[in-house]
Amino acid sequence: MSFLPLVLIVIVFYFFMIRPQTKKAKEAKQFRESLSKGDKVITIGGLHGKITEVKELYVMIQIANGIEVKVTKSAVSPELSQGKGDSELAQKN
């Protein structure tokens, strides 16, 4: 009987902390695998741009005419990027 509260605490932690985090990580991984040429993205450093080249570990992002930067896929933010649509900055203007 004294272990029942401990078991309940573990179950609560699983459903409110661990499970949502693994779901979010899975969605982020799926987003990074689906990046393609032409997608408009925002990096975790705040750079806005359009993907011009996709490789296994990195993407090339055009941030201005004639200016491209090489960024690892993990640096592209799934929360802020809009994929084929406009970035948040472009939507506000």
MODELLER restraints for C-alpha pairs under 7 A, 6 or more apart:
rsr = mdl.restraints
at = mdl.atoms
rsr.add(forms.Gaussian(group=physical.xy_distance, feature=features.Distance(at['CA:28:A'], at['CA:78:A']), mean=5.99, stdev=0.5))
rsr.add(forms.Gaussian(group=physical.xy_distance, feature=features.Distance(at['CA:31:A'], at['CA:78:A']), mean=6.41, stdev=0.5))
rsr.add(forms.Gaussian(group=physical.xy_distance, feature=features.Distance(at['CA:32:A'], at['CA:73:A']), mean=6.19, stdev=0.5))
rsr.add(forms.Gaussian(group=physical.xy_distance, feature=features.Distance(at['CA:36:A'], at['CA:51:A']), mean=6.97, stdev=0.5))
rsr.add(forms.Gaussian(group=physical.xy_distance, feature=features.Distance(at['CA:36:A'], at['CA:54:A']), mean=6.42, stdev=0.5))
rsr.add(forms.Gaussian(group=physical.xy_distance, feature=features.Distance(at['CA:37:A'], at['CA:51:A']), mean=5.08, stdev=0.5))
rsr.add(forms.Gaussian(group=physical.xy_distance, feature=features.Distance(at['CA:37:A'], at['CA:52:A']), mean=5.20, stdev=0.5))
rsr.add(forms.Gaussian(group=physical.xy_distance, feature=features.Distance(at['CA:37:A'], at['CA:53:A']), mean=5.76, stdev=0.5))
rsr.add(forms.Gaussian(group=physical.xy_distance, feature=features.Distance(at['CA:37:A'], at['CA:54:A']), mean=6.54, stdev=0.5))
rsr.add(forms.Gaussian(group=physical.xy_distance, feature=features.Distance(at['CA:38:A'], at['CA:50:A']), mean=5.77, stdev=0.5))
rsr.add(forms.Gaussian(group=physical.xy_distance, feature=features.Distance(at['CA:38:A'], at['CA:51:A']), mean=5.18, stdev=0.5))
rsr.add(forms.Gaussian(group=physical.xy_distance, feature=features.Distance(at['CA:38:A'], at['CA:52:A']), mean=6.19, stdev=0.5))
rsr.add(forms.Gaussian(group=physical.xy_distance, feature=features.Distance(at['CA:39:A'], at['CA:50:A']), mean=5.61, stdev=0.5))
rsr.add(forms.Gaussian(group=physical.xy_distance, feature=features.Distance(at['CA:39:A'], at['CA:51:A']), mean=5.49, stdev=0.5))
rsr.add(forms.Gaussian(group=physical.xy_distance, feature=features.Distance(at['CA:39:A'], at['CA:83:A']), mean=4.84, stdev=0.5))
rsr.add(forms.Gaussian(group=physical.xy_distance, feature=features.Distance(at['CA:39:A'], at['CA:84:A']), mean=4.87, stdev=0.5))
rsr.add(forms.Gaussian(group=physical.xy_distance, feature=features.Distance(at['CA:40:A'], at['CA:49:A']), mean=5.71, stdev=0.5))
rsr.add(forms.Gaussian(group=physical.xy_distance, feature=features.Distance(at['CA:40:A'], at['CA:50:A']), mean=4.36, stdev=0.5))
rsr.add(forms.Gaussian(group=physical.xy_distance, feature=features.Distance(at['CA:40:A'], at['CA:51:A']), mean=6.42, stdev=0.5))
rsr.add(forms.Gaussian(group=physical.xy_distance, feature=features.Distance(at['CA:40:A'], at['CA:81:A']), mean=6.80, stdev=0.5))
rsr.add(forms.Gaussian(group=physical.xy_distance, feature=features.Distance(at['CA:40:A'], at['CA:82:A']), mean=6.48, stdev=0.5))
rsr.add(forms.Gaussian(group=physical.xy_distance, feature=features.Distance(at['CA:40:A'], at['CA:83:A']), mean=5.40, stdev=0.5))
rsr.add(forms.Gaussian(group=physical.xy_distance, feature=features.Distance(at['CA:40:A'], at['CA:84:A']), mean=6.02, stdev=0.5))
rsr.add(forms.Gaussian(group=physical.xy_distance, feature=features.Distance(at['CA:40:A'], at['CA:85:A']), mean=6.72, stdev=0.5))
rsr.add(forms.Gaussian(group=physical.xy_distance, feature=features.Distance(at['CA:40:A'], at['CA:86:A']), mean=6.40, stdev=0.5))
rsr.add(forms.Gaussian(group=physical.xy_distance, feature=features.Distance(at['CA:40:A'], at['CA:87:A']), mean=6.41, stdev=0.5))
rsr.add(forms.Gaussian(group=physical.xy_distance, feature=features.Distance(at['CA:41:A'], at['CA:48:A']), mean=5.96, stdev=0.5))
rsr.add(forms.Gaussian(group=physical.xy_distance, feature=features.Distance(at['CA:41:A'], at['CA:49:A']), mean=5.67, stdev=0.5))
rsr.add(forms.Gaussian(group=physical.xy_distance, feature=features.Distance(at['CA:41:A'], at['CA:50:A']), mean=6.11, stdev=0.5))
rsr.add(forms.Gaussian(group=physical.xy_distance, feature=features.Distance(at['CA:41:A'], at['CA:76:A']), mean=6.83, stdev=0.5))
rsr.add(forms.Gaussian(group=physical.xy_distance, feature=features.Distance(at['CA:41:A'], at['CA:81:A']), mean=4.52, stdev=0.5))
rsr.add(forms.Gaussian(group=physical.xy_distance, feature=features.Distance(at['CA:41:A'], at['CA:82:A']), mean=6.39, stdev=0.5))
rsr.add(forms.Gaussian(group=physical.xy_distance, feature=features.Distance(at['CA:41:A'], at['CA:83:A']), mean=6.33, stdev=0.5))
rsr.add(forms.Gaussian(group=physical.xy_distance, feature=features.Distance(at['CA:41:A'], at['CA:87:A']), mean=6.61, stdev=0.5))
rsr.add(forms.Gaussian(group=physical.xy_distance, feature=features.Distance(at['CA:42:A'], at['CA:48:A']), mean=4.58, stdev=0.5))
rsr.add(forms.Gaussian(group=physical.xy_distance, feature=features.Distance(at['CA:42:A'], at['CA:49:A']), mean=6.53, stdev=0.5))
rsr.add(forms.Gaussian(group=physical.xy_distance, feature=features.Distance(at['CA:42:A'], at['CA:76:A']), mean=6.08, stdev=0.5))
rsr.add(forms.Gaussian(group=physical.xy_distance, feature=features.Distance(at['CA:42:A'], at['CA:77:A']), mean=5.96, stdev=0.5))
rsr.add(forms.Gaussian(group=physical.xy_distance, feature=features.Distance(at['CA:42:A'], at['CA:80:A']), mean=6.17, stdev=0.5))
rsr.add(forms.Gaussian(group=physical.xy_distance, feature=features.Distance(at['CA:42:A'], at['CA:81:A']), mean=5.23, stdev=0.5))
rsr.add(forms.Gaussian(group=physical.xy_distance, feature=features.Distance(at['CA:43:A'], at['CA:75:A']), mean=5.48, stdev=0.5))
rsr.add(forms.Gaussian(group=physical.xy_distance, feature=features.Distance(at['CA:43:A'], at['CA:76:A']), mean=4.24, stdev=0.5))
rsr.add(forms.Gaussian(group=physical.xy_distance, feature=features.Distance(at['CA:43:A'], at['CA:77:A']), mean=5.23, stdev=0.5))
rsr.add(forms.Gaussian(group=physical.xy_distance, feature=features.Distance(at['CA:44:A'], at['CA:75:A']), mean=5.51, stdev=0.5))
rsr.add(forms.Gaussian(group=physical.xy_distance, feature=features.Distance(at['CA:44:A'], at['CA:76:A']), mean=5.93, stdev=0.5))
rsr.add(forms.Gaussian(group=physical.xy_distance, feature=features.Distance(at['CA:44:A'], at['CA:77:A']), mean=5.35, stdev=0.5))
rsr.add(forms.Gaussian(group=physical.xy_distance, feature=features.Distance(at['CA:48:A'], at['CA:63:A']), mean=6.22, stdev=0.5))
rsr.add(forms.Gaussian(group=physical.xy_distance, feature=features.Distance(at['CA:49:A'], at['CA:61:A']), mean=5.68, stdev=0.5))
rsr.add(forms.Gaussian(group=physical.xy_distance, feature=features.Distance(at['CA:49:A'], at['CA:62:A']), mean=5.34, stdev=0.5))
rsr.add(forms.Gaussian(group=physical.xy_distance, feature=features.Distance(at['CA:49:A'], at['CA:63:A']), mean=4.46, stdev=0.5))
rsr.add(forms.Gaussian(group=physical.xy_distance, feature=features.Distance(at['CA:50:A'], at['CA:61:A']), mean=5.34, stdev=0.5))
rsr.add(forms.Gaussian(group=physical.xy_distance, feature=features.Distance(at['CA:50:A'], at['CA:62:A']), mean=5.27, stdev=0.5))
rsr.add(forms.Gaussian(group=physical.xy_distance, feature=features.Distance(at['CA:50:A'], at['CA:63:A']), mean=6.76, stdev=0.5))
rsr.add(forms.Gaussian(group=physical.xy_distance, feature=features.Distance(at['CA:51:A'], at['CA:59:A']), mean=6.67, stdev=0.5))
rsr.add(forms.Gaussian(group=physical.xy_distance, feature=features.Distance(at['CA:51:A'], at['CA:60:A']), mean=5.78, stdev=0.5))
rsr.add(forms.Gaussian(group=physical.xy_distance, feature=features.Distance(at['CA:51:A'], at['CA:61:A']), mean=4.45, stdev=0.5))
rsr.add(forms.Gaussian(group=physical.xy_distance, feature=features.Distance(at['CA:51:A'], at['CA:62:A']), mean=6.25, stdev=0.5))
rsr.add(forms.Gaussian(group=physical.xy_distance, feature=features.Distance(at['CA:52:A'], at['CA:60:A']), mean=5.55, stdev=0.5))
rsr.add(forms.Gaussian(group=physical.xy_distance, feature=features.Distance(at['CA:52:A'], at['CA:61:A']), mean=5.74, stdev=0.5))
rsr.add(forms.Gaussian(group=physical.xy_distance, feature=features.Distance(at['CA:52:A'], at['CA:62:A']), mean=6.40, stdev=0.5))
rsr.add(forms.Gaussian(group=physical.xy_distance, feature=features.Distance(at['CA:53:A'], at['CA:59:A']), mean=5.64, stdev=0.5))
rsr.add(forms.Gaussian(group=physical.xy_distance, feature=features.Distance(at['CA:53:A'], at['CA:60:A']), mean=5.00, stdev=0.5))
rsr.add(forms.Gaussian(group=physical.xy_distance, feature=features.Distance(at['CA:54:A'], at['CA:60:A']), mean=6.53, stdev=0.5))
rsr.add(forms.Gaussian(group=physical.xy_distance, feature=features.Distance(at['CA:57:A'], at['CA:72:A']), mean=5.86, stdev=0.5))
rsr.add(forms.Gaussian(group=physical.xy_distance, feature=features.Distance(at['CA:57:A'], at['CA:73:A']), mean=5.99, stdev=0.5))
rsr.add(forms.Gaussian(group=physical.xy_distance, feature=features.Distance(at['CA:58:A'], at['CA:70:A']), mean=6.71, stdev=0.5))
rsr.add(forms.Gaussian(group=physical.xy_distance, feature=features.Distance(at['CA:58:A'], at['CA:71:A']), mean=5.45, stdev=0.5))
rsr.add(forms.Gaussian(group=physical.xy_distance, feature=features.Distance(at['CA:58:A'], at['CA:72:A']), mean=4.00, stdev=0.5))
rsr.add(forms.Gaussian(group=physical.xy_distance, feature=features.Distance(at['CA:58:A'], at['CA:73:A']), mean=4.94, stdev=0.5))
rsr.add(forms.Gaussian(group=physical.xy_distance, feature=features.Distance(at['CA:59:A'], at['CA:70:A']), mean=5.89, stdev=0.5))
rsr.add(forms.Gaussian(group=physical.xy_distance, feature=features.Distance(at['CA:59:A'], at['CA:71:A']), mean=5.47, stdev=0.5))
rsr.add(forms.Gaussian(group=physical.xy_distance, feature=features.Distance(at['CA:59:A'], at['CA:72:A']), mean=6.16, stdev=0.5))
rsr.add(forms.Gaussian(group=physical.xy_distance, feature=features.Distance(at['CA:59:A'], at['CA:73:A']), mean=6.16, stdev=0.5))
rsr.add(forms.Gaussian(group=physical.xy_distance, feature=features.Distance(at['CA:60:A'], at['CA:68:A']), mean=6.30, stdev=0.5))
rsr.add(forms.Gaussian(group=physical.xy_distance, feature=features.Distance(at['CA:60:A'], at['CA:69:A']), mean=5.60, stdev=0.5))
rsr.add(forms.Gaussian(group=physical.xy_distance, feature=features.Distance(at['CA:60:A'], at['CA:70:A']), mean=4.59, stdev=0.5))
rsr.add(forms.Gaussian(group=physical.xy_distance, feature=features.Distance(at['CA:60:A'], at['CA:71:A']), mean=6.26, stdev=0.5))
rsr.add(forms.Gaussian(group=physical.xy_distance, feature=features.Distance(at['CA:61:A'], at['CA:68:A']), mean=5.35, stdev=0.5))
rsr.add(forms.Gaussian(group=physical.xy_distance, feature=features.Distance(at['CA:61:A'], at['CA:69:A']), mean=5.34, stdev=0.5))
rsr.add(forms.Gaussian(group=physical.xy_distance, feature=features.Distance(at['CA:61:A'], at['CA:70:A']), mean=6.44, stdev=0.5))
rsr.add(forms.Gaussian(group=physical.xy_distance, feature=features.Distance(at['CA:62:A'], at['CA:68:A']), mean=4.26, stdev=0.5))
rsr.add(forms.Gaussian(group=physical.xy_distance, feature=features.Distance(at['CA:62:A'], at['CA:69:A']), mean=6.52, stdev=0.5))
rsr.add(forms.Gaussian(group=physical.xy_distance, feature=features.Distance(at['CA:81:A'], at['CA:87:A']), mean=6.14, stdev=0.5))
